[in-house]
Amino acid sequence: MMKSLPLPLFSALILLLAAHVQAETRPDHYQGEPAETLEQAVTNFSEYNAKLAELLAGELTPAALSEVHQLTYTLENALAKINEETAALAQTLEEVHVASETNQPQLVKDRGEAYLAVSRTLIP
């Protein structure tokens, strides 16, 4: 007697197969501009958002869609770096918070200055 797969497992297998087929049929992927520093990420984020806005304001021809596709790689790289840096920034701010609660003025000053140096890269 042949056992059948439970419906949820069968559905999951179908979804995985579909995702694999879709990944194989997607257009070639690009590297995008690197975002090795927060400064570079913020610059690329600003510049490539402007490029995206310009493309979205026009007709989305196949050539324009190709440009959008290419520039999203740079935006993804920038966002990944910004997310990484803001997670670390949140930790630094928490250190300032705890140091202020526990009456550690030198630590507040040191970590506060570190926090401001990074945060001003995001928003001057």
Secondary structure, 3 states (H helix, E strand, C coil): CCCCCCHHHHHHHHHHHHHHHHHHHCCCCCCCCCCCCHHHHHHHHHHHHHHHHHHHHCCCCHHHHHHHHHHHHHHHHHHHHHHHHHHHHHHHHHHHHHHHHCCCHHHHHHHHHHHHHHHHHHCC
